[in-house]
Amino acid sequence: MSIFDNPDEYYMQQALREAREAYAEGEIPVGAVVVGADRIIARAHNHTERLHDVTAHAEMLALTAAAETLGAKYLTDCTLYVTLEPCVMCAGASGWTQIGRIVYGASDPKRGFERIGHSVLHPKTEVVSGVMADECEEILKRFFKERRI
C-alpha cells in the first residue's frame, strides 16, 4: 500500500509494526507513531514490563519522542496513530501536547478515553476511530488468549 492511497491506513500499518514488536517482547501489543509534515517523527510500543513503569504506554513514549524530535512541547500539526484507543492518561497527555489529530484502531470500552468523552483532549483535536480495527483487535485478542492458556 502506498502512503498516497490511504494515509491513515498506511500509518496505522506502521503502528501495527510497533504492536508486533511489543508482542514479541511480551508486552501488551499496542503500537503508536506520530506523524508530522507527512513523515513519521516518532514511533514506540508499550514498555510497561521492560521498564517496570505503568505509564510507559506506546502513546506516552511516542509523544515524548515527537516533542524531542521537534524541540517543542506542542504537536498541533501532528497526528498520533495508535492501535488501541488511548486510555485517559494518554488522552490527557495528548491534550497537553495539543495534538492535531488522534487516529486509533481498536476501541477499548473498559479503559478508553471515549468513556468519559473528548473533554480530556485539546478542543481542536480531531479524532478518527476504527482505522484497521479488525487487525488491531486481532493481535490483542491473540496476545491475551495465549496468556490465559
Secondary structure, 3 states (H helix, E strand, C coil): CCCCCCHHHHHHHHHHHHHHHHHHCCCCCCEEEEEECCEEEEEEECCHHHHCCCCCCHHHHHHHHHHHHHCCCCCCCEEEEEEECCEHHHHHHHHHHCCCEEEEEECCCCCEHHHCCHHHCCCCCEEEECCCHHHHHHHHHHHHHHHHC
